[in-house]
Amino acid sequence: MGMNPSRFDRWPKPDRVRHVWVFGPARADRPHQGLVLEWKRDGYDWAARVVWVIDRDETAADEPPYVVAWVPRRLLDPVRSDPNETGPHRSRR
């Protein structure tokens, strides 16, 4: 039987979605897990500056294993995450 953490043992709920699936730009034969760094207006829509890791075998030796790029909102799919949900990370305490 698990213990219920008190409200003081919990992380605050995230205000915004920061984790996204990135579709479409550079080396995008499949979606990549991304992290939104900032947002800006892009005409009548929005774009996010996103960083995501790419597999080392997809890059040349002199290229970094990550991409930082402005991505139109239509190419992003938000991933809701909450550090308070139960899962493997809870057992590390």
N, CA, C and O atoms as a CHARMM CRD file, in Angstrom:
* protein
*
  372
    1    1 MET  N      0.84300  -1.16500   0.00000 PROA 1      0.00000
    2    1 MET  CA     0.00000   0.00000   0.00000 PROA 1      0.00000
    3    1 MET  C      0.89800   1.24200   0.00000 PROA 1      0.00000
    4    1 MET  O      1.80300   1.35100   0.82800 PROA 1      0.00000
    5    2 GLY  N      0.65300   2.18000  -0.92600 PROA 2      0.00000
    6    2 GLY  CA     1.47000   3.37700  -1.03300 PROA 2      0.00000
    7    2 GLY  C      1.02500   4.46300  -0.08000 PROA 2      0.00000
    8    2 GLY  O     -0.10800   4.46900   0.40100 PROA 2      0.00000
    9    3 MET  N      1.92000   5.36000   0.17700 PROA 3      0.00000
   10    3 MET  CA     1.59600   6.48700   1.04700 PROA 3      0.00000
   11    3 MET  C      1.15000   7.65700   0.18400 PROA 3      0.00000
   12    3 MET  O      1.66600   7.85400  -0.91500 PROA 3      0.00000
   13    4 ASN  N      0.20400   8.42500   0.67200 PROA 4      0.00000
   14    4 ASN  CA    -0.21300   9.63500  -0.01600 PROA 4      0.00000
   15    4 ASN  C      0.69400  10.77100   0.41900 PROA 4      0.00000
   16    4 ASN  O      0.78500  11.06300   1.61200 PROA 4      0.00000
   17    5 PRO  N      1.37400  11.42300  -0.53200 PROA 5      0.00000
   18    5 PRO  CA     2.23600  12.54200  -0.14100 PROA 5      0.00000
   19    5 PRO  C      1.37900  13.71700   0.32600 PROA 5      0.00000
   20    5 PRO  O      0.28200  13.94000  -0.18500 PROA 5      0.00000
   21    6 SER  N      1.88200  14.44700   1.27800 PROA 6      0.00000
   22    6 SER  CA     1.14500  15.63200   1.73100 PROA 6      0.00000
   23    6 SER  C      1.25200  16.69300   0.65000 PROA 6      0.00000
   24    6 SER  O      2.06100  16.57400  -0.27000 PROA 6      0.00000
   25    7 ARG  N      0.44700  17.71200   0.76100 PROA 7      0.00000
   26    7 ARG  CA     0.48300  18.77600  -0.24400 PROA 7      0.00000
   27    7 ARG  C      1.81500  19.50800  -0.20500 PROA 7      0.00000
   28    7 ARG  O      2.15900  20.18600  -1.17300 PROA 7      0.00000
   29    8 PHE  N      2.57300  19.39600   0.87300 PROA 8      0.00000
   30    8 PHE  CA     3.87000  20.05000   0.97500 PROA 8      0.00000
   31    8 PHE  C      4.98000  19.24600   0.29100 PROA 8      0.00000
   32    8 PHE  O      6.05600  19.77500   0.01200 PROA 8      0.00000
   33    9 ASP  N      4.71100  17.96900   0.02600 PROA 9      0.00000
   34    9 ASP  CA     5.68600  17.10500  -0.63700 PROA 9      0.00000
   35    9 ASP  C      5.51900  17.07300  -2.15000 PROA 9      0.00000
   36    9 ASP  O      6.23700  16.34900  -2.83800 PROA 9      0.00000
   37   10 ARG  N      4.58400  17.84600  -2.66700 PROA 10     0.00000
   38   10 ARG  CA     4.30400  17.80900  -4.09700 PROA 10     0.00000
   39   10 ARG  C      4.91700  19.00800  -4.81100 PROA 10     0.00000
   40   10 ARG  O      5.06600  20.08300  -4.23000 PROA 10     0.00000
   41   11 TRP  N      5.27000  18.80800  -6.07600 PROA 11     0.00000
   42   11 TRP  CA     5.75200  19.90300  -6.92400 PROA 11     0.00000
   43   11 TRP  C      4.56200  20.75200  -7.34500 PROA 11     0.00000
   44   11 TRP  O      3.45300  20.23000  -7.45300 PROA 11     0.00000
   45   12 PRO  N      4.75600  22.03500  -7.58400 PROA 12     0.00000
   46   12 PRO  CA     3.63600  22.82000  -8.10600 PROA 12     0.00000
   47   12 PRO  C      3.28100  22.34600  -9.51300 PROA 12     0.00000
   48   12 PRO  O      4.15100  21.89600 -10.26000 PROA 12     0.00000
   49   13 LYS  N      2.00000  22.44700  -9.87300 PROA 13     0.00000
   50   13 LYS  CA     1.59400  22.04100 -11.22100 PROA 13     0.00000
   51   13 LYS  C      2.23700  22.97300 -12.23800 PROA 13     0.00000
   52   13 LYS  O      2.32700  24.17800 -12.00200 PROA 13     0.00000
   53   14 PRO  N      2.68500  22.42800 -13.36700 PROA 14     0.00000
   54   14 PRO  CA     3.28900  23.28400 -14.39300 PROA 14     0.00000
   55   14 PRO  C      2.28100  24.29100 -14.92200 PROA 14     0.00000
   56   14 PRO  O      1.12200  23.94700 -15.15800 PROA 14     0.00000
   57   15 ASP  N      2.71400  25.53100 -15.11000 PROA 15     0.00000
   58   15 ASP  CA     1.84000  26.58100 -15.63600 PROA 15     0.00000
   59   15 ASP  C      1.63800  26.43600 -17.13700 PROA 15     0.00000
   60   15 ASP  O      0.55600  26.71400 -17.65300 PROA 15     0.00000
   61   16 ARG  N      2.68100  26.00200 -17.83400 PROA 16     0.00000
   62   16 ARG  CA     2.63700  25.92800 -19.28600 PROA 16     0.00000
   63   16 ARG  C      3.17200  24.59700 -19.76200 PROA 16     0.00000
   64   16 ARG  O      3.90200  23.90000 -19.05800 PROA 16     0.00000
   65   17 VAL  N      2.78600  24.27200 -20.97200 PROA 17     0.00000
   66   17 VAL  CA     3.34000  23.08400 -21.60900 PROA 17     0.00000
   67   17 VAL  C      4.71600  23.43500 -22.13800 PROA 17     0.00000
   68   17 VAL  O      4.86100  24.38700 -22.90400 PROA 17     0.00000
   69   18 ARG  N      5.70600  22.69400 -21.74800 PROA 18     0.00000
   70   18 ARG  CA     7.07400  22.89600 -22.23200 PROA 18     0.00000
   71   18 ARG  C      7.53400  21.73700 -23.09500 PROA 18     0.00000
   72   18 ARG  O      8.38300  21.91100 -23.96800 PROA 18     0.00000
   73   19 HSD  N      6.97700  20.54600 -22.85600 PROA 19     0.00000
   74   19 HSD  CA     7.37600  19.36000 -23.62000 PROA 19     0.00000
   75   19 HSD  C      6.47000  19.23100 -24.83800 PROA 19     0.00000
   76   19 HSD  O      5.25000  19.34800 -24.72500 PROA 19     0.00000
   77   20 VAL  N      7.07100  18.98800 -26.00400 PROA 20     0.00000
   78   20 VAL  CA     6.30700  18.87900 -27.24100 PROA 20     0.00000
   79   20 VAL  C      6.88600  17.78300 -28.13000 PROA 20     0.00000
   80   20 VAL  O      8.04500  17.39200 -27.98800 PROA 20     0.00000
   81   21 TRP  N      6.05700  17.29800 -29.04500 PROA 21     0.00000
   82   21 TRP  CA     6.52900  16.49500 -30.16500 PROA 21     0.00000
   83   21 TRP  C      6.76900  17.47700 -31.30000 PROA 21     0.00000
   84   21 TRP  O      5.91300  18.31100 -31.59300 PROA 21     0.00000
   85   22 VAL  N      7.92800  17.38100 -31.93800 PROA 22     0.00000
   86   22 VAL  CA     8.29200  18.26400 -33.04800 PROA 22     0.00000
   87   22 VAL  C      8.14000  17.47700 -34.34900 PROA 22     0.00000
   88   22 VAL  O      8.75400  16.42400 -34.51600 PROA 22     0.00000
   89   23 PHE  N      7.32000  17.99000 -35.26900 PROA 23     0.00000
   90   23 PHE  CA     7.09600  17.35500 -36.56700 PROA 23     0.00000
   91   23 PHE  C      7.59500  18.29300 -37.65900 PROA 23     0.00000
   92   23 PHE  O      7.39400  19.50400 -37.57400 PROA 23     0.00000
   93   24 GLY  N      8.23900  17.74900 -38.67700 PROA 24     0.00000
   94   24 GLY  CA     8.49100  18.51800 -39.88400 PROA 24     0.00000
   95   24 GLY  C      9.85300  19.09700 -40.15200 PROA 24     0.00000
   96   24 GLY  O     10.39300  18.83500 -41.22700 PROA 24     0.00000
   97   25 PRO  N     10.46300  19.87000 -39.25800 PROA 25     0.00000
   98   25 PRO  CA    11.72000  20.51800 -39.65000 PROA 25     0.00000
   99   25 PRO  C     12.90000  19.55000 -39.66400 PROA 25     0.00000
  100   25 PRO  O     12.74200  18.34900 -39.44300 PROA 25     0.00000
  101   26 ALA  N     14.04900  20.08300 -39.92000 PROA 26     0.00000
  102   26 ALA  CA    15.32800  19.36800 -40.08600 PROA 26     0.00000
  103   26 ALA  C     15.35700  17.94300 -39.56000 PROA 26     0.00000
  104   26 ALA  O     15.02600  17.68400 -38.40300 PROA 26     0.00000
  105   27 ARG  N     15.75400  17.03700 -40.41600 PROA 27     0.00000
  106   27 ARG  CA    15.93700  15.61400 -40.07800 PROA 27     0.00000
  107   27 ARG  C     14.67200  15.00700 -39.46800 PROA 27     0.00000
  108   27 ARG  O     14.74900  14.24500 -38.50400 PROA 27     0.00000
  109   28 ALA  N     13.53300  15.33900 -40.01900 PROA 28     0.00000
  110   28 ALA  CA    12.28200  14.93100 -39.37600 PROA 28     0.00000
  111   28 ALA  C     11.59800  13.78600 -40.10400 PROA 28     0.00000
  112   28 ALA  O     10.45800  13.92300 -40.54700 PROA 28     0.00000
  113   29 ASP  N     12.27700  12.67300 -40.22800 PROA 29     0.00000
  114   29 ASP  CA    11.63200  11.49600 -40.78300 PROA 29     0.00000
  115   29 ASP  C     10.66700  10.89400 -39.76100 PROA 29     0.00000
  116   29 ASP  O      9.84800  10.03800 -40.09500 PROA 29     0.00000
  117   30 ARG  N     10.77400  11.35100 -38.51600 PROA 30     0.00000
  118   30 ARG  CA     9.88500  10.94100 -37.43100 PROA 30     0.00000
  119   30 ARG  C      9.83000  12.09600 -36.42700 PROA 30     0.00000
  120   30 ARG  O     10.71300  12.95400 -36.43800 PROA 30     0.00000
  121   31 PRO  N      8.82800  12.13400 -35.57100 PROA 31     0.00000
  122   31 PRO  CA     8.77600  13.22100 -34.58400 PROA 31     0.00000
  123   31 PRO  C      9.88700  13.08100 -33.55000 PROA 31     0.00000
  124   31 PRO  O     10.36400  11.98300 -33.26300 PROA 31     0.00000
  125   32 HSD  N     10.27700  14.21600 -33.00800 PROA 32     0.00000
  126   32 HSD  CA    11.29100  14.25400 -31.95000 PROA 32     0.00000
  127   32 HSD  C     10.67900  14.85800 -30.69600 PROA 32     0.00000
  128   32 HSD  O      9.77600  15.69000 -30.78200 PROA 32     0.00000
  129   33 GLN  N     11.16800  14.44200 -29.52900 PROA 33     0.00000
  130   33 GLN  CA    10.74500  15.03500 -28.27400 PROA 33     0.00000
  131   33 GLN  C     11.46700  16.36600 -28.12700 PROA 33     0.00000
  132   33 GLN  O     12.69200  16.42400 -28.23500 PROA 33     0.00000
  133   34 GLY  N     10.72200  17.42800 -27.88400 PROA 34     0.00000
  134   34 GLY  CA    11.32700  18.74700 -27.78900 PROA 34     0.00000
  135   34 GLY  C     10.97900  19.45900 -26.50200 PROA 34     0.00000
  136   34 GLY  O     10.06500  19.07500 -25.77100 PROA 34     0.00000
  137   35 LEU  N     11.74000  20.51000 -26.25000 PROA 35     0.00000
  138   35 LEU  CA    11.52200  21.36500 -25.09000 PROA 35     0.00000
  139   35 LEU  C     11.39600  22.80100 -25.58900 PROA 35     0.00000
  140   35 LEU  O     12.30800  23.31300 -26.23800 PROA 35     0.00000
  141   36 VAL  N     10.27500  23.45300 -25.29000 PROA 36     0.00000
  142   36 VAL  CA    10.03700  24.82800 -25.71400 PROA 36     0.00000
  143   36 VAL  C     10.83200  25.77600 -24.82200 PROA 36     0.00000
  144   36 VAL  O     10.70500  25.74900 -23.59800 PROA 36     0.00000
  145   37 LEU  N     11.65700  26.61700 -25.45700 PROA 37     0.00000
  146   37 LEU  CA    12.45800  27.59100 -24.73100 PROA 37     0.00000
  147   37 LEU  C     11.76900  28.94600 -24.64500 PROA 37     0.00000
  148   37 LEU  O     11.84700  29.61900 -23.61700 PROA 37     0.00000
  149   38 GLU  N     11.08800  29.35600 -25.73100 PROA 38     0.00000
  150   38 GLU  CA    10.38600  30.64000 -25.74900 PROA 38     0.00000
  151   38 GLU  C      9.43000  30.67500 -26.92700 PROA 38     0.00000
  152   38 GLU  O      9.51300  29.85400 -27.84000 PROA 38     0.00000
  153   39 TRP  N      8.51400  31.64900 -26.89100 PROA 39     0.00000
  154   39 TRP  CA     7.52300  31.84000 -27.93900 PROA 39     0.00000
  155   39 TRP  C      7.67700  33.22300 -28.54600 PROA 39     0.00000
  156   39 TRP  O      8.16100  34.14500 -27.88900 PROA 39     0.00000
  157   40 LYS  N      7.26200  33.37200 -29.81700 PROA 40     0.00000
  158   40 LYS  CA     7.20100  34.68400 -30.46600 PROA 40     0.00000
  159   40 LYS  C      6.07300  34.67000 -31.48300 PROA 40     0.00000
  160   40 LYS  O      5.66200  33.62000 -31.97800 PROA 40     0.00000
  161   41 ARG  N      5.57700  35.89100 -31.78300 PROA 41     0.00000
  162   41 ARG  CA     4.56300  36.03300 -32.82500 PROA 41     0.00000
  163   41 ARG  C      5.23600  35.80100 -34.16700 PROA 41     0.00000
  164   41 ARG  O      6.36700  36.23500 -34.38500 PROA 41     0.00000
  165   42 ASP  N      4.53900  35.11500 -35.06700 PROA 42     0.00000
  166   42 ASP  CA     5.04700  34.84700 -36.40900 PROA 42     0.00000
  167   42 ASP  C      3.91400  35.17400 -37.37800 PROA 42     0.00000
  168   42 ASP  O      3.14000  34.29700 -37.76300 PROA 42     0.00000
  169   43 GLY  N      3.82600  36.43500 -37.76200 PROA 43     0.00000
  170   43 GLY  CA     2.69500  36.87800 -38.57200 PROA 43     0.00000
  171   43 GLY  C      1.42500  36.81500 -37.75100 PROA 43     0.00000
  172   43 GLY  O      1.33300  37.42800 -36.68800 PROA 43     0.00000
  173   44 TYR  N      0.43700  36.06600 -38.25000 PROA 44     0.00000
  174   44 TYR  CA    -0.82500  35.90800 -37.52200 PROA 44     0.00000
  175   44 TYR  C     -0.82300  34.70500 -36.59900 PROA 44     0.00000
  176   44 TYR  O     -1.83400  34.40800 -35.96200 PROA 44     0.00000
  177   45 ASP  N      0.29300  34.01700 -36.52100 PROA 45     0.00000
  178   45 ASP  CA     0.36900  32.79400 -35.72100 PROA 45     0.00000
  179   45 ASP  C      1.53500  32.90400 -34.74000 PROA 45     0.00000
  180   45 ASP  O      2.07000  33.99200 -34.52600 PROA 45     0.00000
  181   46 TRP  N      1.92200  31.79100 -34.15300 PROA 46     0.00000
  182   46 TRP  CA     3.01000  31.73400 -33.18900 PROA 46     0.00000
  183   46 TRP  C      4.07400  30.74300 -33.64300 PROA 46     0.00000
  184   46 TRP  O      3.79900  29.81200 -34.40100 PROA 46     0.00000
  185   47 ALA  N      5.29400  30.96600 -33.16200 PROA 47     0.00000
  186   47 ALA  CA     6.39900  30.02300 -33.36200 PROA 47     0.00000
  187   47 ALA  C      7.10000  29.86000 -32.01900 PROA 47     0.00000
  188   47 ALA  O      7.11600  30.77700 -31.19800 PROA 47     0.00000
  189   48 ALA  N      7.67000  28.69600 -31.80800 PROA 48     0.00000
  190   48 ALA  CA     8.38500  28.42000 -30.56100 PROA 48     0.00000
  191   48 ALA  C      9.84300  28.12500 -30.88300 PROA 48     0.00000
  192   48 ALA  O     10.15700  27.45900 -31.86900 PROA 48     0.00000
  193   49 ARG  N     10.71300  28.62800 -30.04100 PROA 49     0.00000
  194   49 ARG  CA    12.11800  28.22800 -30.12600 PROA 49     0.00000
  195   49 ARG  C     12.21300  26.92900 -29.33700 PROA 49     0.00000
  196   49 ARG  O     11.95300  26.89700 -28.13500 PROA 49     0.00000
  197   50 VAL  N     12.59000  25.86400 -30.03100 PROA 50     0.00000
  198   50 VAL  CA    12.54700  24.52300 -29.45700 PROA 50     0.00000
  199   50 VAL  C     13.92200  23.88300 -29.58100 PROA 50     0.00000
  200   50 VAL  O     14.62800  24.09400 -30.56700 PROA 50     0.00000
  201   51 VAL  N     14.29300  23.11000 -28.58400 PROA 51     0.00000
  202   51 VAL  CA    15.51200  22.29900 -28.65400 PROA 51     0.00000
  203   51 VAL  C     15.09600  20.83900 -28.59000 PROA 51     0.00000
  204   51 VAL  O     14.22900  20.45700 -27.80400 PROA 51     0.00000
  205   52 TRP  N     15.73200  20.02800 -29.43500 PROA 52     0.00000
  206   52 TRP  CA    15.49800  18.59600 -29.38400 PROA 52     0.00000
  207   52 TRP  C     16.77700  17.85800 -29.75300 PROA 52     0.00000
  208   52 TRP  O     17.62200  18.36500 -30.49000 PROA 52     0.00000
  209   53 VAL  N     16.89200  16.65800 -29.22200 PROA 53     0.00000
  210   53 VAL  CA    18.07300  15.82700 -29.42900 PROA 53     0.00000
  211   53 VAL  C     17.83000  14.94900 -30.65200 PROA 53     0.00000
  212   53 VAL  O     16.73200  14.43300 -30.85800 PROA 53     0.00000
  213   54 ILE  N     18.87300  14.79000 -31.45500 PROA 54     0.00000
  214   54 ILE  CA    18.79300  13.88300 -32.59400 PROA 54     0.00000
  215   54 ILE  C     19.79900  12.76200 -32.37500 PROA 54     0.00000
  216   54 ILE  O     20.80900  12.93600 -31.69400 PROA 54     0.00000
  217   55 ASP  N     19.50800  11.62800 -32.95600 PROA 55     0.00000
  218   55 ASP  CA    20.40600  10.48500 -32.80700 PROA 55     0.00000
  219   55 ASP  C     21.75800  10.79700 -33.43200 PROA 55     0.00000
  220   55 ASP  O     21.82900  11.40700 -34.49900 PROA 55     0.00000
  221   56 ARG  N     22.80700  10.38700 -32.78000 PROA 56     0.00000
  222   56 ARG  CA    24.16600  10.66800 -33.24800 PROA 56     0.00000
  223   56 ARG  C     24.39600  10.11900 -34.65800 PROA 56     0.00000
  224   56 ARG  O     25.12200  10.73300 -35.44100 PROA 56     0.00000
  225   57 ASP  N     23.80000   8.99100 -34.99200 PROA 57     0.00000
  226   57 ASP  CA    24.01200   8.42000 -36.32100 PROA 57     0.00000
  227   57 ASP  C     23.30500   9.21400 -37.42400 PROA 57     0.00000
  228   57 ASP  O     23.52000   8.95600 -38.60800 PROA 57     0.00000
  229   58 GLU  N     22.45500  10.18800 -37.03600 PROA 58     0.00000
  230   58 GLU  CA    21.78600  11.05200 -38.01200 PROA 58     0.00000
  231   58 GLU  C     22.59200  12.31500 -38.30200 PROA 58     0.00000
  232   58 GLU  O     22.21100  13.08800 -39.18200 PROA 58     0.00000
  233   59 THR  N     23.68000  12.54600 -37.59700 PROA 59     0.00000
  234   59 THR  CA    24.45000  13.77600 -37.75400 PROA 59     0.00000
  235   59 THR  C     25.85600  13.46800 -38.24800 PROA 59     0.00000
  236   59 THR  O     26.37000  12.36300 -38.07700 PROA 59     0.00000
  237   60 ALA  N     26.45600  14.46500 -38.85900 PROA 60     0.00000
  238   60 ALA  CA    27.86700  14.35600 -39.22300 PROA 60     0.00000
  239   60 ALA  C     28.68800  14.51300 -37.94700 PROA 60     0.00000
  240   60 ALA  O     28.19600  15.05300 -36.95600 PROA 60     0.00000
  241   61 ALA  N     29.91700  14.05100 -37.96400 PROA 61     0.00000
  242   61 ALA  CA    30.76700  14.07000 -36.76600 PROA 61     0.00000
  243   61 ALA  C     30.98200  15.47800 -36.22900 PROA 61     0.00000
  244   61 ALA  O     31.15200  15.65000 -35.02200 PROA 61     0.00000
  245   62 ASP  N     30.97800  16.48700 -37.09000 PROA 62     0.00000
  246   62 ASP  CA    31.24100  17.85400 -36.63300 PROA 62     0.00000
  247   62 ASP  C     29.97100  18.61600 -36.26000 PROA 62     0.00000
  248   62 ASP  O     30.05100  19.78600 -35.88300 PROA 62     0.00000
  249   63 GLU  N     28.79500  17.97800 -36.35700 PROA 63     0.00000
  250   63 GLU  CA    27.54300  18.63100 -35.99200 PROA 63     0.00000
  251   63 GLU  C     27.14400  18.25700 -34.56800 PROA 63     0.00000
  252   63 GLU  O     27.40900  17.14100 -34.12200 PROA 63     0.00000
  253   64 PRO  N     26.50300  19.19200 -33.84500 PROA 64     0.00000
  254   64 PRO  CA    26.04200  18.84700 -32.48800 PROA 64     0.00000
  255   64 PRO  C     24.88500  17.84900 -32.56100 PROA 64     0.00000
  256   64 PRO  O     24.17500  17.80500 -33.56500 PROA 64     0.00000
  257   65 PRO  N     24.68800  17.05100 -31.51400 PROA 65     0.00000
  258   65 PRO  CA    23.61400  16.05400 -31.51300 PROA 65     0.00000
  259   65 PRO  C     22.26100  16.64100 -31.09100 PROA 65     0.00000
  260   65 PRO  O     21.39800  15.91900 -30.59100 PROA 65     0.00000
  261   66 TYR  N     22.08400  17.92900 -31.29100 PROA 66     0.00000
  262   66 TYR  CA    20.81500  18.56900 -30.95700 PROA 66     0.00000
  263   66 TYR  C     20.53300  19.67000 -31.97400 PROA 66     0.00000
  264   66 TYR  O     21.42300  20.12000 -32.69500 PROA 66     0.00000
  265   67 VAL  N     19.26700  20.08900 -32.01100 PROA 67     0.00000
  266   67 VAL  CA    18.83200  21.16500 -32.88900 PROA 67     0.00000
  267   67 VAL  C     18.13700  22.20500 -32.02600 PROA 67     0.00000
  268   67 VAL  O     17.36100  21.86000 -31.13500 PROA 67     0.00000
  269   68 VAL  N     18.41200  23.47500 -32.28700 PROA 68     0.00000
  270   68 VAL  CA    17.66900  24.58500 -31.69100 PROA 68     0.00000
  271   68 VAL  C     17.12400  25.37500 -32.87000 PROA 68     0.00000
  272   68 VAL  O     17.89000  25.87100 -33.69700 PROA 68     0.00000
  273   69 ALA  N     15.80100  25.49600 -32.95000 PROA 69     0.00000
  274   69 ALA  CA    15.21100  26.15600 -34.10800 PROA 69     0.00000
  275   69 ALA  C     13.87000  26.78600 -33.74400 PROA 69     0.00000
  276   69 ALA  O     13.20900  26.37900 -32.78900 PROA 69     0.00000
  277   70 TRP  N     13.48800  27.79300 -34.53400 PROA 70     0.00000
  278   70 TRP  CA    12.14500  28.35400 -34.43000 PROA 70     0.00000
  279   70 TRP  C     11.23200  27.45500 -35.24400 PROA 70     0.00000
  280   70 TRP  O     11.47600  27.21800 -36.42700 PROA 70     0.00000
  281   71 VAL  N     10.18700  26.96000 -34.61500 PROA 71     0.00000
  282   71 VAL  CA     9.27900  26.00900 -35.24100 PROA 71     0.00000
  283   71 VAL  C      7.86400  26.58000 -35.20500 PROA 71     0.00000
  284   71 VAL  O      7.40100  26.99400 -34.14200 PROA 71     0.00000
  285   72 PRO  N      7.16200  26.61300 -36.35000 PROA 72     0.00000
  286   72 PRO  CA     5.77200  27.07900 -36.34700 PROA 72     0.00000
  287   72 PRO  C      4.90800  26.21400 -35.43100 PROA 72     0.00000
  288   72 PRO  O      5.11500  25.00700 -35.31600 PROA 72     0.00000
  289   73 ARG  N      3.95600  26.84300 -34.79800 PROA 73     0.00000
  290   73 ARG  CA     3.08000  26.14700 -33.84900 PROA 73     0.00000
  291   73 ARG  C      2.39400  24.94400 -34.47500 PROA 73     0.00000
  292   73 ARG  O      2.15300  23.95200 -33.78800 PROA 73     0.00000
  293   74 ARG  N      2.07500  25.00800 -35.75500 PROA 74     0.00000
  294   74 ARG  CA     1.36800  23.90500 -36.41300 PROA 74     0.00000
  295   74 ARG  C      2.20100  22.62700 -36.48900 PROA 74     0.00000
  296   74 ARG  O      1.65100  21.55300 -36.73400 PROA 74     0.00000
  297   75 LEU  N      3.52500  22.72100 -36.28400 PROA 75     0.00000
  298   75 LEU  CA     4.39400  21.54700 -36.32500 PROA 75     0.00000
  299   75 LEU  C      4.69900  20.99100 -34.93800 PROA 75     0.00000
  300   75 LEU  O      5.54200  20.10500 -34.79200 PROA 75     0.00000
  301   76 LEU  N      4.01000  21.51500 -33.91300 PROA 76     0.00000
  302   76 LEU  CA     4.22800  21.08000 -32.52700 PROA 76     0.00000
  303   76 LEU  C      2.97400  20.42900 -31.97200 PROA 76     0.00000
  304   76 LEU  O      1.85600  20.86300 -32.25300 PROA 76     0.00000
  305   77 ASP  N      3.16800  19.39700 -31.19300 PROA 77     0.00000
  306   77 ASP  CA     2.06300  18.73500 -30.51300 PROA 77     0.00000
  307   77 ASP  C      2.41400  18.69100 -29.02800 PROA 77     0.00000
  308   77 ASP  O      3.37500  18.02200 -28.64900 PROA 77     0.00000
  309   78 PRO  N      1.65100  19.39700 -28.17000 PROA 78     0.00000
  310   78 PRO  CA     2.00800  19.46200 -26.75000 PROA 78     0.00000
  311   78 PRO  C      1.91600  18.11300 -26.04900 PROA 78     0.00000
  312   78 PRO  O      1.05900  17.28700 -26.36100 PROA 78     0.00000
  313   79 VAL  N      2.81000  17.91400 -25.10400 PROA 79     0.00000
  314   79 VAL  CA     2.80500  16.72800 -24.25300 PROA 79     0.00000
  315   79 VAL  C      2.63100  17.22600 -22.82600 PROA 79     0.00000
  316   79 VAL  O      3.50900  17.90000 -22.28800 PROA 79     0.00000
  317   80 ARG  N      1.53400  16.90400 -22.23100 PROA 80     0.00000
  318   80 ARG  CA     1.26800  17.33800 -20.85600 PROA 80     0.00000
  319   80 ARG  C      2.04500  16.45000 -19.89900 PROA 80     0.00000
  320   80 ARG  O      1.99300  15.22400 -20.00000 PROA 80     0.00000
  321   81 SER  N      2.75700  17.06300 -18.97900 PROA 81     0.00000
  322   81 SER  CA     3.49000  16.28400 -17.98700 PROA 81     0.00000
  323   81 SER  C      3.28900  16.91400 -16.61800 PROA 81     0.00000
  324   81 SER  O      3.16300  18.13100 -16.48800 PROA 81     0.00000
  325   82 ASP  N      3.26200  16.07800 -15.62100 PROA 82     0.00000
  326   82 ASP  CA     3.08100  16.52800 -14.24800 PROA 82     0.00000
  327   82 ASP  C      4.03600  15.72800 -13.36800 PROA 82     0.00000
  328   82 ASP  O      3.91500  14.50600 -13.28500 PROA 82     0.00000
  329   83 PRO  N      4.98500  16.39500 -12.71100 PROA 83     0.00000
  330   83 PRO  CA     5.94600  15.66300 -11.88900 PROA 83     0.00000
  331   83 PRO  C      5.32200  14.95700 -10.68900 PROA 83     0.00000
  332   83 PRO  O      5.98700  14.16100 -10.02700 PROA 83     0.00000
  333   84 ASN  N      4.06300  15.23600 -10.40700 PROA 84     0.00000
  334   84 ASN  CA     3.40100  14.60800  -9.26800 PROA 84     0.00000
  335   84 ASN  C      2.72500  13.28900  -9.60600 PROA 84     0.00000
  336   84 ASN  O      2.29500  12.56400  -8.70900 PROA 84     0.00000
  337   85 GLU  N      2.62600  12.97100 -10.89600 PROA 85     0.00000
  338   85 GLU  CA     1.99300  11.71200 -11.26800 PROA 85     0.00000
  339   85 GLU  C      2.87700  10.55800 -10.82000 PROA 85     0.00000
  340   85 GLU  O      4.10300  10.66200 -10.78000 PROA 85     0.00000
  341   86 THR  N      2.23000   9.47600 -10.49000 PROA 86     0.00000
  342   86 THR  CA     3.00000   8.30800 -10.05000 PROA 86     0.00000
  343   86 THR  C      3.70700   7.68700 -11.24700 PROA 86     0.00000
  344   86 THR  O      3.21700   7.74600 -12.37500 PROA 86     0.00000
  345   87 GLY  N      4.82800   7.10900 -10.99300 PROA 87     0.00000
  346   87 GLY  CA     5.61200   6.46500 -12.03800 PROA 87     0.00000
  347   87 GLY  C      6.98000   6.12600 -11.51100 PROA 87     0.00000
  348   87 GLY  O      7.23800   6.29300 -10.31900 PROA 87     0.00000
  349   88 PRO  N      7.86800   5.65100 -12.36600 PROA 88     0.00000
  350   88 PRO  CA     9.19900   5.23600 -11.93200 PROA 88     0.00000
  351   88 PRO  C      9.99300   6.34600 -11.23900 PROA 88     0.00000
  352   88 PRO  O     10.79800   6.07100 -10.34900 PROA 88     0.00000
  353   89 HSD  N      9.76700   7.60700 -11.64700 PROA 89     0.00000
  354   89 HSD  CA    10.53200   8.69100 -11.03000 PROA 89     0.00000
  355   89 HSD  C     10.20800   8.86500  -9.54900 PROA 89     0.00000
  356   89 HSD  O     11.03700   9.36900  -8.79200 PROA 89     0.00000
  357   90 ARG  N      9.01400   8.45700  -9.12800 PROA 90     0.00000
  358   90 ARG  CA     8.62000   8.60500  -7.71800 PROA 90     0.00000
  359   90 ARG  C      9.45000   7.70100  -6.80700 PROA 90     0.00000
  360   90 ARG  O      9.63700   8.01600  -5.63200 PROA 90     0.00000
  361   91 SER  N      9.94400   6.59100  -7.33000 PROA 91     0.00000
  362   91 SER  CA    10.67000   5.64800  -6.47600 PROA 91     0.00000
  363   91 SER  C     12.10500   6.10300  -6.20700 PROA 91     0.00000
  364   91 SER  O     12.80400   5.46200  -5.42300 PROA 91     0.00000
  365   92 ARG  N     12.55400   7.16700  -6.82200 PROA 92     0.00000
  366   92 ARG  CA    13.93000   7.63500  -6.63900 PROA 92     0.00000
  367   92 ARG  C     14.11400   8.47600  -5.38300 PROA 92     0.00000
  368   92 ARG  O     15.24400   8.81800  -5.03500 PROA 92     0.00000
  369   93 ARG  N     13.04900   8.80700  -4.71000 PROA 93     0.00000
  370   93 ARG  CA    13.14500   9.65100  -3.51000 PROA 93     0.00000
  371   93 ARG  C     13.82500   8.93500  -2.38600 PROA 93     0.00000
  372   93 ARG  O     13.98900   9.49900  -1.30400 PROA 93     0.00000
